[in-house]
Amino acid sequence: MQVRGGPSTLHVTEMRDSTLLVGPTATSVFLEGCSGCLVAVSCQQMRIHSTSDTSVYLHTTARAVIEDCNTMRFAPYTWTYPGIEQDYLSTGLDRAVNNWRQVGDFNWLATDVPSPHWSLLEEGERRSLGEGGS
């Protein structure tokens, strides 16, 4: 599924074994109860709850937060489509500010040991999202 046009916010629940490609979103994106998915999203704020085995290709101007999640993988946002520049302008998102690798885990408060609930997706494992989402 593809979402274009610069929505103000997005709330996704109970998505299974799916691909969701989302253009710039003005404020927050919230995923809850998802599993086995690939999600590409550009937003101000990313919140993920009760989600597992999901790869997130992310551009966020704030720090992403996960809670009650497992086997989450993060990579930089790479999806593009005709008109995406206008969608960035209409949402006011700053493409130069990207905290995709800054993930806070509410279930892992240790600062000296990485969370076991998420990781960075290695470059060789990343999927090409291509123009239009192919």
A tleap script that builds the chain and sets N, CA, C and O, in Angstrom:
source leaprc.protein.ff14SB
mol = sequence {
  NMET GLN VAL ARG GLY GLY PRO SER THR LEU
  HIE VAL THR GLU MET ARG ASP SER THR LEU
  LEU VAL GLY PRO THR ALA THR SER VAL PHE
  LEU GLU GLY CYS SER GLY CYS LEU VAL ALA
  VAL SER CYS GLN GLN MET ARG ILE HIE SER
  THR SER ASP THR SER VAL TYR LEU HIE THR
  THR ALA ARG ALA VAL ILE GLU ASP CYS ASN
  THR MET ARG PHE ALA PRO TYR THR TRP THR
  TYR PRO GLY ILE GLU GLN ASP TYR LEU SER
  THR GLY LEU ASP ARG ALA VAL ASN ASN TRP
  ARG GLN VAL GLY ASP PHE ASN TRP LEU ALA
  THR ASP VAL PRO SER PRO HIE TRP SER LEU
  LEU GLU GLU GLY GLU ARG ARG SER LEU GLY
  GLU GLY GLY CSER
}
set mol.1.N position { 0.840 -1.168 0.000 }
set mol.1.CA position { 0.000 0.000 0.000 }
set mol.1.C position { 0.893 1.241 0.000 }
set mol.1.O position { 1.951 1.259 0.628 }
set mol.2.N position { 0.454 2.267 -0.707 }
set mol.2.CA position { 1.183 3.523 -0.762 }
set mol.2.C position { 0.288 4.665 -0.287 }
set mol.2.O position { -0.900 4.718 -0.606 }
set mol.3.N position { 0.884 5.577 0.479 }
set mol.3.CA position { 0.180 6.772 0.939 }
set mol.3.C position { 1.031 7.971 0.519 }
set mol.3.O position { 2.174 8.117 0.952 }
set mol.4.N position { 0.457 8.822 -0.327 }
set mol.4.CA position { 1.150 10.019 -0.796 }
set mol.4.C position { 0.325 11.249 -0.460 }
set mol.4.O position { -0.820 11.129 -0.026 }
set mol.5.N position { 0.897 12.431 -0.655 }
set mol.5.CA position { 0.126 13.654 -0.533 }
set mol.5.C position { 0.301 14.427 0.753 }
set mol.5.O position { -0.352 15.456 0.926 }
set mol.6.N position { 1.149 13.985 1.666 }
set mol.6.CA position { 1.437 14.748 2.870 }
set mol.6.C position { 0.352 14.724 3.925 }
set mol.6.O position { -0.133 15.786 4.318 }
set mol.7.N position { -0.054 13.543 4.403 }
set mol.7.CA position { -1.057 13.512 5.475 }
set mol.7.C position { -0.531 14.194 6.737 }
set mol.7.O position { 0.681 14.317 6.919 }
set mol.8.N position { -1.441 14.636 7.606 }
set mol.8.CA position { -1.000 15.294 8.833 }
set mol.8.C position { -0.569 14.280 9.882 }
set mol.8.O position { 0.351 14.555 10.653 }
set mol.9.N position { -1.209 13.117 9.933 }
set mol.9.CA position { -0.849 12.066 10.878 }
set mol.9.C position { -1.304 10.725 10.312 }
set mol.9.O position { -2.113 10.677 9.384 }
set mol.10.N position { -0.782 9.638 10.873 }
set mol.10.CA position { -1.150 8.306 10.393 }
set mol.10.C position { -1.125 7.346 11.571 }
set mol.10.O position { -0.179 7.350 12.358 }
set mol.11.N position { -2.161 6.523 11.696 }
set mol.11.CA position { -2.270 5.516 12.748 }
set mol.11.C position { -2.571 4.181 12.070 }
set mol.11.O position { -3.601 4.030 11.413 }
set mol.12.N position { -1.663 3.211 12.233 }
set mol.12.CA position { -1.794 1.895 11.598 }
set mol.12.C position { -1.863 0.840 12.695 }
set mol.12.O position { -1.000 0.798 13.572 }
set mol.13.N position { -2.892 -0.016 12.648 }
set mol.13.CA position { -3.023 -1.071 13.648 }
set mol.13.C position { -3.246 -2.422 12.983 }
set mol.13.O position { -3.889 -2.534 11.940 }
set mol.14.N position { -2.688 -3.447 13.629 }
set mol.14.CA position { -2.922 -4.850 13.263 }
set mol.14.C position { -2.600 -5.182 11.799 }
set mol.14.O position { -3.303 -5.984 11.185 }
set mol.15.N position { -1.575 -4.590 11.250 }
set mol.15.CA position { -1.145 -4.899 9.888 }
set mol.15.C position { -0.265 -6.148 9.938 }
set mol.15.O position { 0.589 -6.261 10.818 }
set mol.16.N position { -0.459 -7.078 9.018 }
set mol.16.CA position { 0.292 -8.329 9.000 }
set mol.16.C position { 0.896 -8.588 7.620 }
set mol.16.O position { 0.227 -8.448 6.596 }
set mol.17.N position { 2.178 -8.969 7.616 }
set mol.17.CA position { 2.860 -9.414 6.393 }
set mol.17.C position { 2.563 -8.514 5.200 }
set mol.17.O position { 2.167 -8.985 4.134 }
set mol.18.N position { 2.759 -7.227 5.392 }
set mol.18.CA position { 2.429 -6.235 4.370 }
set mol.18.C position { 3.558 -5.229 4.199 }
set mol.18.O position { 4.445 -5.106 5.043 }
set mol.19.N position { 3.496 -4.514 3.079 }
set mol.19.CA position { 4.408 -3.412 2.818 }
set mol.19.C position { 3.598 -2.124 2.787 }
set mol.19.O position { 2.586 -2.029 2.092 }
set mol.20.N position { 4.053 -1.136 3.546 }
set mol.20.CA position { 3.396 0.165 3.606 }
set mol.20.C position { 4.435 1.238 3.305 }
set mol.20.O position { 5.406 1.392 4.047 }
set mol.21.N position { 4.233 1.978 2.221 }
set mol.21.CA position { 5.128 3.058 1.820 }
set mol.21.C position { 4.383 4.372 2.011 }
set mol.21.O position { 3.338 4.598 1.401 }
set mol.22.N position { 4.929 5.238 2.866 }
set mol.22.CA position { 4.256 6.484 3.215 }
set mol.22.C position { 5.165 7.657 2.899 }
set mol.22.O position { 6.332 7.681 3.293 }
set mol.23.N position { 4.621 8.626 2.188 }
set mol.23.CA position { 5.359 9.846 1.913 }
set mol.23.C position { 5.440 10.706 3.166 }
set mol.23.O position { 5.015 10.275 4.238 }
set mol.24.N position { 5.975 11.907 3.047 }
set mol.24.CA position { 6.124 12.796 4.194 }
set mol.24.C position { 4.805 12.992 4.944 }
set mol.24.O position { 3.768 13.280 4.346 }
set mol.25.N position { 4.870 12.827 6.272 }
set mol.25.CA position { 3.718 12.971 7.158 }
set mol.25.C position { 4.039 14.108 8.128 }
set mol.25.O position { 5.061 14.069 8.813 }
set mol.26.N position { 3.183 15.104 8.189 }
set mol.26.CA position { 3.487 16.353 8.904 }
set mol.26.C position { 3.818 16.162 10.375 }
set mol.26.O position { 4.729 16.816 10.881 }
set mol.27.N position { 3.115 15.296 11.071 }
set mol.27.CA position { 3.357 15.146 12.510 }
set mol.27.C position { 3.747 13.711 12.834 }
set mol.27.O position { 4.869 13.300 12.537 }
set mol.28.N position { 2.846 12.942 13.435 }
set mol.28.CA position { 3.231 11.632 13.957 }
set mol.28.C position { 2.695 10.461 13.150 }
set mol.28.O position { 1.654 10.532 12.497 }
set mol.29.N position { 3.470 9.372 13.230 }
set mol.29.CA position { 3.041 8.078 12.694 }
set mol.29.C position { 3.079 7.114 13.867 }
set mol.29.O position { 4.056 7.065 14.614 }
set mol.30.N position { 2.002 6.344 14.022 }
set mol.30.CA position { 1.871 5.407 15.123 }
set mol.30.C position { 1.556 4.027 14.559 }
set mol.30.O position { 0.553 3.849 13.868 }
set mol.31.N position { 2.417 3.044 14.857 }
set mol.31.CA position { 2.174 1.645 14.483 }
set mol.31.C position { 1.858 0.875 15.747 }
set mol.31.O position { 2.514 1.054 16.773 }
set mol.32.N position { 0.850 0.016 15.674 }
set mol.32.CA position { 0.494 -0.783 16.846 }
set mol.32.C position { 0.003 -2.152 16.407 }
set mol.32.O position { -0.835 -2.272 15.514 }
set mol.33.N position { 0.545 -3.190 17.056 }
set mol.33.CA position { 0.085 -4.549 16.827 }
set mol.33.C position { 0.392 -5.090 15.450 }
set mol.33.O position { -0.371 -5.904 14.929 }
set mol.34.N position { 1.478 -4.667 14.848 }
set mol.34.CA position { 1.844 -5.108 13.506 }
set mol.34.C position { 2.900 -6.207 13.580 }
set mol.34.O position { 3.634 -6.299 14.564 }
set mol.35.N position { 2.980 -7.038 12.545 }
set mol.35.CA position { 4.034 -8.055 12.504 }
set mol.35.C position { 4.343 -8.449 11.065 }
set mol.35.O position { 3.469 -8.463 10.198 }
set mol.36.N position { 5.614 -8.769 10.842 }
set mol.36.CA position { 6.069 -9.240 9.540 }
set mol.36.C position { 5.951 -8.220 8.432 }
set mol.36.O position { 5.678 -8.582 7.287 }
set mol.37.N position { 6.151 -6.952 8.746 }
set mol.37.CA position { 5.912 -5.886 7.770 }
set mol.37.C position { 7.190 -5.162 7.363 }
set mol.37.O position { 8.224 -5.250 8.026 }
set mol.38.N position { 7.082 -4.452 6.263 }
set mol.38.CA position { 8.076 -3.474 5.834 }
set mol.38.C position { 7.334 -2.147 5.763 }
set mol.38.O position { 6.325 -2.022 5.070 }
set mol.39.N position { 7.848 -1.156 6.490 }
set mol.39.CA position { 7.215 0.156 6.534 }
set mol.39.C position { 8.263 1.203 6.185 }
set mol.39.O position { 9.346 1.221 6.769 }
set mol.40.N position { 7.945 2.068 5.239 }
set mol.40.CA position { 8.810 3.210 4.913 }
set mol.40.C position { 8.000 4.460 5.212 }
set mol.40.O position { 6.897 4.636 4.696 }
set mol.41.N position { 8.564 5.337 6.059 }
set mol.41.CA position { 7.817 6.524 6.460 }
set mol.41.C position { 8.757 7.682 6.768 }
set mol.41.O position { 9.851 7.493 7.301 }
set mol.42.N position { 8.306 8.886 6.421 }
set mol.42.CA position { 9.002 10.119 6.746 }
set mol.42.C position { 8.040 10.950 7.579 }
set mol.42.O position { 6.926 11.244 7.146 }
set mol.43.N position { 8.478 11.334 8.794 }
set mol.43.CA position { 7.553 12.010 9.698 }
set mol.43.C position { 8.307 12.847 10.728 }
set mol.43.O position { 9.535 12.808 10.807 }
set mol.44.N position { 7.554 13.595 11.504 }
set mol.44.CA position { 8.149 14.352 12.596 }
set mol.44.C position { 8.431 13.428 13.778 }
set mol.44.O position { 9.476 13.539 14.420 }
set mol.45.N position { 7.500 12.515 14.066 }
set mol.45.CA position { 7.605 11.669 15.247 }
set mol.45.C position { 7.105 10.262 14.926 }
set mol.45.O position { 6.048 10.107 14.315 }
set mol.46.N position { 7.861 9.229 15.336 }
set mol.46.CA position { 7.500 7.828 15.087 }
set mol.46.C position { 7.327 7.116 16.404 }
set mol.46.O position { 8.233 7.123 17.237 }
set mol.47.N position { 6.162 6.492 16.611 }
set mol.47.CA position { 5.872 5.706 17.808 }
set mol.47.C position { 5.434 4.315 17.365 }
set mol.47.O position { 4.590 4.182 16.479 }
set mol.48.N position { 6.004 3.279 17.977 }
set mol.48.CA position { 5.681 1.902 17.605 }
set mol.48.C position { 5.416 1.102 18.878 }
set mol.48.O position { 6.256 1.062 19.777 }
set mol.49.N position { 4.245 0.464 18.952 }
set mol.49.CA position { 3.869 -0.325 20.132 }
set mol.49.C position { 3.470 -1.740 19.704 }
set mol.49.O position { 2.854 -1.935 18.656 }
set mol.50.N position { 3.825 -2.700 20.517 }
set mol.50.CA position { 3.374 -4.093 20.363 }
set mol.50.C position { 3.531 -4.597 18.931 }
set mol.50.O position { 2.605 -5.179 18.367 }
set mol.51.N position { 4.689 -4.373 18.356 }
set mol.51.CA position { 4.973 -4.754 16.976 }
set mol.51.C position { 6.206 -5.645 16.952 }
set mol.51.O position { 7.112 -5.483 17.769 }
set mol.52.N position { 6.240 -6.595 16.005 }
set mol.52.CA position { 7.366 -7.520 15.931 }
set mol.52.C position { 7.746 -7.821 14.492 }
set mol.52.O position { 6.955 -7.643 13.566 }
set mol.53.N position { 8.987 -8.285 14.331 }
set mol.53.CA position { 9.507 -8.735 13.040 }
set mol.53.C position { 9.157 -7.767 11.908 }
set mol.53.O position { 8.596 -8.159 10.885 }
set mol.54.N position { 9.500 -6.498 12.116 }
set mol.54.CA position { 9.151 -5.454 11.156 }
set mol.54.C position { 10.372 -4.587 10.857 }
set mol.54.O position { 11.121 -4.210 11.759 }
set mol.55.N position { 10.557 -4.279 9.571 }
set mol.55.CA position { 11.629 -3.384 9.131 }
set mol.55.C position { 11.030 -2.010 8.860 }
set mol.55.O position { 10.015 -1.885 8.175 }
set mol.56.N position { 11.676 -0.977 9.411 }
set mol.56.CA position { 11.193 0.395 9.255 }
set mol.56.C position { 12.274 1.215 8.563 }
set mol.56.O position { 13.368 1.396 9.099 }
set mol.57.N position { 11.958 1.707 7.371 }
set mol.57.CA position { 12.831 2.612 6.631 }
set mol.57.C position { 12.352 4.004 6.993 }
set mol.57.O position { 11.277 4.428 6.569 }
set mol.58.N position { 13.153 4.717 7.781 }
set mol.58.CA position { 12.645 5.867 8.509 }
set mol.58.C position { 13.405 7.161 8.252 }
set mol.58.O position { 14.635 7.190 8.191 }
set mol.59.N position { 12.635 8.220 8.107 }
set mol.59.CA position { 13.140 9.586 8.219 }
set mol.59.C position { 12.290 10.222 9.303 }
set mol.59.O position { 11.070 10.310 9.159 }
set mol.60.N position { 12.915 10.668 10.388 }
set mol.60.CA position { 12.176 11.336 11.454 }
set mol.60.C position { 12.996 12.495 12.004 }
set mol.60.O position { 14.210 12.389 12.175 }
set mol.61.N position { 12.317 13.592 12.275 }
set mol.61.CA position { 13.025 14.747 12.818 }
set mol.61.C position { 13.127 14.673 14.340 }
set mol.61.O position { 13.872 15.439 14.949 }
set mol.62.N position { 12.389 13.763 14.952 }
set mol.62.CA position { 12.500 13.503 16.390 }
set mol.62.C position { 13.135 12.120 16.563 }
set mol.62.O position { 13.621 11.528 15.599 }
set mol.63.N position { 13.126 11.626 17.765 }
set mol.63.CA position { 13.662 10.301 18.042 }
set mol.63.C position { 12.512 9.293 18.030 }
set mol.63.O position { 11.481 9.525 18.662 }
set mol.64.N position { 12.680 8.178 17.317 }
set mol.64.CA position { 11.653 7.134 17.296 }
set mol.64.C position { 11.572 6.470 18.669 }
set mol.64.O position { 12.564 6.388 19.393 }
set mol.65.N position { 10.374 6.000 19.015 }
set mol.65.CA position { 10.171 5.310 20.286 }
set mol.65.C position { 9.432 4.006 20.036 }
set mol.65.O position { 8.432 3.968 19.319 }
set mol.66.N position { 9.948 2.924 20.650 }
set mol.66.CA position { 9.264 1.644 20.597 }
set mol.66.C position { 8.886 1.226 22.019 }
set mol.66.O position { 9.531 1.619 22.991 }
set mol.67.N position { 7.828 0.423 22.113 }
set mol.67.CA position { 7.405 -0.114 23.408 }
set mol.67.C position { 6.728 -1.460 23.169 }
set mol.67.O position { 5.864 -1.586 22.302 }
set mol.68.N position { 7.129 -2.458 23.942 }
set mol.68.CA position { 6.595 -3.819 23.819 }
set mol.68.C position { 6.787 -4.357 22.402 }
set mol.68.O position { 5.877 -4.961 21.835 }
set mol.69.N position { 7.965 -4.138 21.835 }
set mol.69.CA position { 8.298 -4.576 20.480 }
set mol.69.C position { 9.448 -5.577 20.518 }
set mol.69.O position { 10.229 -5.610 21.469 }
set mol.70.N position { 9.538 -6.391 19.468 }
set mol.70.CA position { 10.634 -7.345 19.314 }
set mol.70.C position { 11.021 -7.463 17.849 }
set mol.70.O position { 10.185 -7.330 16.956 }
set mol.71.N position { 12.294 -7.713 17.623 }
set mol.71.CA position { 12.850 -7.938 16.288 }
set mol.71.C position { 12.489 -6.803 15.331 }
set mol.71.O position { 12.012 -7.034 14.219 }
set mol.72.N position { 12.724 -5.590 15.781 }
set mol.72.CA position { 12.523 -4.411 14.949 }
set mol.72.C position { 13.858 -4.061 14.291 }
set mol.72.O position { 14.907 -4.124 14.933 }
set mol.73.N position { 13.816 -3.693 13.010 }
set mol.73.CA position { 15.014 -3.313 12.276 }
set mol.73.C position { 14.779 -1.940 11.646 }
set mol.73.O position { 13.705 -1.667 11.109 }
set mol.74.N position { 15.801 -1.079 11.718 }
set mol.74.CA position { 15.669 0.288 11.211 }
set mol.74.C position { 16.720 0.577 10.149 }
set mol.74.O position { 17.868 0.146 10.255 }
set mol.75.N position { 16.309 1.312 9.128 }
set mol.75.CA position { 17.188 1.735 8.031 }
set mol.75.C position { 16.748 3.139 7.611 }
set mol.75.O position { 15.645 3.568 7.947 }
set mol.76.N position { 17.599 3.850 6.881 }
set mol.76.CA position { 17.193 5.187 6.427 }
set mol.76.C position { 16.109 5.104 5.348 }
set mol.76.O position { 16.072 4.164 4.553 }
set mol.77.N position { 15.254 6.081 5.341 }
set mol.77.CA position { 14.156 6.208 4.375 }
set mol.77.C position { 14.718 6.426 2.981 }
set mol.77.O position { 15.552 7.307 2.775 }
set mol.78.N position { 14.269 5.632 2.030 }
set mol.78.CA position { 14.776 5.761 0.661 }
set mol.78.C position { 13.675 5.828 -0.387 }
set mol.78.O position { 13.978 5.957 -1.573 }
set mol.79.N position { 12.421 5.747 0.003 }
set mol.79.CA position { 11.350 5.735 -0.987 }
set mol.79.C position { 11.208 7.109 -1.622 }
set mol.79.O position { 11.311 8.135 -0.950 }
set mol.80.N position { 10.971 7.111 -2.916 }
set mol.80.CA position { 10.740 8.353 -3.636 }
set mol.80.C position { 9.654 8.127 -4.683 }
set mol.80.O position { 9.413 6.996 -5.104 }
set mol.81.N position { 9.007 9.202 -5.096 }
set mol.81.CA position { 7.942 9.134 -6.106 }
set mol.81.C position { 7.778 10.520 -6.706 }
set mol.81.O position { 8.201 11.501 -6.095 }
set mol.82.N position { 7.181 10.627 -7.874 }
set mol.82.CA position { 6.946 11.944 -8.457 }
set mol.82.C position { 6.072 12.784 -7.531 }
set mol.82.O position { 4.994 12.350 -7.125 }
set mol.83.N position { 6.534 13.981 -7.199 }
set mol.83.CA position { 5.778 14.873 -6.331 }
set mol.83.C position { 6.206 14.846 -4.875 }
set mol.83.O position { 5.651 15.583 -4.061 }
set mol.84.N position { 7.185 14.011 -4.526 }
set mol.84.CA position { 7.590 13.916 -3.124 }
set mol.84.C position { 8.173 15.232 -2.608 }
set mol.84.O position { 7.992 15.567 -1.437 }
set mol.85.N position { 8.861 15.973 -3.455 }
set mol.85.CA position { 9.435 17.257 -3.016 }
set mol.85.C position { 8.333 18.222 -2.589 }
set mol.85.O position { 8.476 18.918 -1.583 }
set mol.86.N position { 7.248 18.269 -3.336 }
set mol.86.CA position { 6.118 19.132 -2.965 }
set mol.86.C position { 5.486 18.658 -1.661 }
set mol.86.O position { 5.064 19.477 -0.843 }
set mol.87.N position { 5.418 17.340 -1.460 }
set mol.87.CA position { 4.870 16.814 -0.203 }
set mol.87.C position { 5.756 17.196 0.983 }
set mol.87.O position { 5.246 17.483 2.066 }
set mol.88.N position { 7.074 17.202 0.791 }
set mol.88.CA position { 7.965 17.668 1.862 }
set mol.88.C position { 7.704 19.139 2.166 }
set mol.88.O position { 7.660 19.530 3.332 }
set mol.89.N position { 7.532 19.951 1.137 }
set mol.89.CA position { 7.263 21.374 1.350 }
set mol.89.C position { 5.942 21.591 2.081 }
set mol.89.O position { 5.866 22.415 2.993 }
set mol.90.N position { 4.913 20.866 1.691 }
set mol.90.CA position { 3.593 21.075 2.306 }
set mol.90.C position { 3.547 20.589 3.755 }
set mol.90.O position { 2.776 21.124 4.552 }
set mol.91.N position { 4.352 19.593 4.111 }
set mol.91.CA position { 4.352 19.099 5.492 }
set mol.91.C position { 5.306 19.882 6.386 }
set mol.91.O position { 5.167 19.865 7.608 }
set mol.92.N position { 6.272 20.566 5.784 }
set mol.92.CA position { 7.242 21.326 6.562 }
set mol.92.C position { 8.349 20.480 7.166 }
set mol.92.O position { 9.108 20.973 8.001 }
set mol.93.N position { 8.462 19.213 6.765 }
set mol.93.CA position { 9.535 18.362 7.293 }
set mol.93.C position { 10.876 18.777 6.724 }
set mol.93.O position { 10.988 19.077 5.535 }
set mol.94.N position { 11.875 18.794 7.554 }
set mol.94.CA position { 13.231 19.155 7.150 }
set mol.94.C position { 13.987 17.885 6.777 }
set mol.94.O position { 14.308 17.074 7.646 }
set mol.95.N position { 14.272 17.712 5.492 }
set mol.95.CA position { 14.973 16.510 5.036 }
set mol.95.C position { 16.393 16.427 5.582 }
set mol.95.O position { 16.969 15.341 5.647 }
set mol.96.N position { 16.965 17.569 5.977 }
set mol.96.CA position { 18.339 17.587 6.474 }
set mol.96.C position { 18.443 17.046 7.901 }
set mol.96.O position { 19.533 16.695 8.353 }
set mol.97.N position { 17.326 16.979 8.605 }
set mol.97.CA position { 17.318 16.453 9.974 }
set mol.97.C position { 16.714 15.059 9.931 }
set mol.97.O position { 15.520 14.900 9.678 }
set mol.98.N position { 17.545 14.044 10.180 }
set mol.98.CA position { 17.067 12.665 10.125 }
set mol.98.C position { 17.683 11.864 11.264 }
set mol.98.O position { 18.884 11.597 11.274 }
set mol.99.N position { 16.853 11.489 12.213 }
set mol.99.CA position { 17.286 10.727 13.384 }
set mol.99.C position { 16.862 9.257 13.287 }
set mol.99.O position { 16.477 8.661 14.293 }
set mol.100.N position { 16.929 8.673 12.098 }
set mol.100.CA position { 16.428 7.320 11.876 }
set mol.100.C position { 17.085 6.275 12.765 }
set mol.100.O position { 16.469 5.252 13.063 }
set mol.101.N position { 18.302 6.505 13.187 }
set mol.101.CA position { 18.993 5.503 14.006 }
set mol.101.C position { 18.905 5.789 15.505 }
set mol.101.O position { 19.488 5.062 16.309 }
set mol.102.N position { 18.181 6.840 15.883 }
set mol.102.CA position { 17.982 7.192 17.291 }
set mol.102.C position { 16.648 6.619 17.763 }
set mol.102.O position { 15.599 7.239 17.586 }
set mol.103.N position { 16.696 5.442 18.359 }
set mol.103.CA position { 15.477 4.735 18.770 }
set mol.103.C position { 15.476 4.575 20.284 }
set mol.103.O position { 16.411 4.017 20.859 }
set mol.104.N position { 14.435 5.059 20.915 }
set mol.104.CA position { 14.261 4.869 22.350 }
set mol.104.C position { 13.364 3.670 22.599 }
set mol.104.O position { 12.322 3.524 21.961 }
set mol.105.N position { 13.767 2.811 23.528 }
set mol.105.CA position { 12.993 1.606 23.850 }
set mol.105.C position { 12.490 1.732 25.285 }
set mol.105.O position { 13.277 1.671 26.230 }
set mol.106.N position { 11.180 1.909 25.446 }
set mol.106.CA position { 10.604 2.068 26.781 }
set mol.106.C position { 10.744 0.814 27.635 }
set mol.106.O position { 10.560 0.869 28.851 }
set mol.107.N position { 11.072 -0.323 27.006 }
set mol.107.CA position { 11.260 -1.565 27.761 }
set mol.107.C position { 12.732 -1.886 27.993 }
set mol.107.O position { 13.065 -2.979 28.453 }
set mol.108.N position { 13.609 -0.945 27.680 }
set mol.108.CA position { 15.045 -1.159 27.863 }
set mol.108.C position { 15.666 0.157 28.284 }
set mol.108.O position { 15.957 1.017 27.453 }
set mol.109.N position { 15.865 0.300 29.573 }
set mol.109.CA position { 16.339 1.573 30.099 }
set mol.109.C position { 17.850 1.635 30.310 }
set mol.109.O position { 18.381 2.696 30.638 }
set mol.110.N position { 18.549 0.512 30.127 }
set mol.110.CA position { 20.006 0.510 30.289 }
set mol.110.C position { 20.632 1.398 29.219 }
set mol.110.O position { 20.303 1.285 28.038 }
set mol.111.N position { 21.530 2.276 29.636 }
set mol.111.CA position { 22.183 3.171 28.679 }
set mol.111.C position { 23.517 2.620 28.189 }
set mol.111.O position { 24.044 3.082 27.177 }
set mol.112.N position { 24.063 1.641 28.898 }
set mol.112.CA position { 25.379 1.113 28.536 }
set mol.112.C position { 25.319 -0.194 27.749 }
set mol.112.O position { 26.359 -0.719 27.351 }
set mol.113.N position { 24.122 -0.725 27.519 }
set mol.113.CA position { 23.946 -1.977 26.769 }
set mol.113.C position { 22.843 -1.744 25.735 }
set mol.113.O position { 21.767 -1.261 26.087 }
set mol.114.N position { 23.094 -2.080 24.458 }
set mol.114.CA position { 22.066 -1.878 23.425 }
set mol.114.C position { 20.807 -2.708 23.696 }
set mol.114.O position { 20.881 -3.802 24.256 }
set mol.115.N position { 19.681 -2.184 23.302 }
set mol.115.CA position { 18.414 -2.897 23.449 }
set mol.115.C position { 18.426 -4.174 22.605 }
set mol.115.O position { 18.904 -4.153 21.470 }
set mol.116.N position { 17.912 -5.275 23.135 }
set mol.116.CA position { 17.799 -6.507 22.349 }
set mol.116.C position { 16.555 -6.512 21.462 }
set mol.116.O position { 16.339 -7.471 20.721 }
set mol.117.N position { 15.742 -5.474 21.521 }
set mol.117.CA position { 14.468 -5.451 20.809 }
set mol.117.C position { 14.533 -4.823 19.420 }
set mol.117.O position { 13.591 -4.942 18.636 }
set mol.118.N position { 15.636 -4.160 19.119 }
set mol.118.CA position { 15.763 -3.533 17.801 }
set mol.118.C position { 17.224 -3.498 17.377 }
set mol.118.O position { 18.131 -3.623 18.200 }
set mol.119.N position { 17.432 -3.326 16.073 }
set mol.119.CA position { 18.781 -3.212 15.521 }
set mol.119.C position { 18.726 -2.372 14.250 }
set mol.119.O position { 17.655 -2.082 13.716 }
set mol.120.N position { 19.907 -1.992 13.786 }
set mol.120.CA position { 20.010 -1.317 12.494 }
set mol.120.C position { 20.063 -2.385 11.419 }
set mol.120.O position { 20.755 -3.391 11.573 }
set mol.121.N position { 19.350 -2.176 10.349 }
set mol.121.CA position { 19.348 -3.092 9.222 }
set mol.121.C position { 20.621 -2.857 8.420 }
set mol.121.O position { 20.836 -1.760 7.904 }
set mol.122.N position { 21.455 -3.866 8.312 }
set mol.122.CA position { 22.723 -3.741 7.592 }
set mol.122.C position { 22.468 -3.379 6.128 }
set mol.122.O position { 21.464 -3.791 5.548 }
set mol.123.N position { 23.377 -2.612 5.539 }
set mol.123.CA position { 23.203 -2.154 4.158 }
set mol.123.C position { 22.935 -3.305 3.193 }
set mol.123.O position { 22.075 -3.187 2.320 }
set mol.124.N position { 23.650 -4.401 3.335 }
set mol.124.CA position { 23.474 -5.542 2.440 }
set mol.124.C position { 22.130 -6.240 2.582 }
set mol.124.O position { 21.739 -7.018 1.711 }
set mol.125.N position { 21.422 -5.972 3.668 }
set mol.125.CA position { 20.121 -6.592 3.909 }
set mol.125.C position { 18.944 -5.682 3.552 }
set mol.125.O position { 17.791 -6.113 3.570 }
set mol.126.N position { 19.243 -4.418 3.226 }
set mol.126.CA position { 18.181 -3.453 2.924 }
set mol.126.C position { 17.585 -3.719 1.552 }
set mol.126.O position { 18.289 -4.081 0.610 }
set mol.127.N position { 16.268 -3.531 1.460 }
set mol.127.CA position { 15.573 -3.671 0.182 }
set mol.127.C position { 15.594 -2.344 -0.563 }
set mol.127.O position { 15.543 -1.274 0.043 }
set mol.128.N position { 15.669 -2.428 -1.859 }
set mol.128.CA position { 15.560 -1.229 -2.683 }
set mol.128.C position { 14.062 -0.911 -2.829 }
set mol.128.O position { 13.288 -1.731 -3.324 }
set mol.129.N position { 13.671 0.287 -2.392 }
set mol.129.CA position { 12.273 0.660 -2.467 }
set mol.129.C position { 11.951 1.316 -3.805 }
set mol.129.O position { 10.794 1.344 -4.226 }
set mol.130.N position { 12.964 1.838 -4.463 }
set mol.130.CA position { 12.821 2.386 -5.804 }
set mol.130.C position { 11.794 3.495 -5.917 }
set mol.130.O position { 11.041 3.764 -4.982 }
set mol.131.N position { 11.775 4.121 -7.057 }
set mol.131.CA position { 10.810 5.194 -7.321 }
set mol.131.C position { 9.443 4.567 -7.514 }
set mol.131.O position { 9.280 3.625 -8.290 }
set mol.132.N position { 8.484 5.088 -6.815 }
set mol.132.CA position { 7.113 4.599 -6.928 }
set mol.132.C position { 6.837 3.388 -6.063 }
set mol.132.O position { 5.674 3.039 -5.860 }
set mol.133.N position { 7.870 2.732 -5.543 }
set mol.133.CA position { 7.658 1.624 -4.619 }
set mol.133.C position { 7.804 0.252 -5.208 }
set mol.133.O position { 7.285 -0.713 -4.647 }
set mol.134.N position { 8.481 0.132 -6.304 }
set mol.134.CA position { 8.619 -1.183 -6.926 }
set mol.134.C position { 9.506 -2.105 -6.125 }
set mol.134.O position { 9.721 -3.251 -6.520 }
savepdb mol mol.pdb
quit
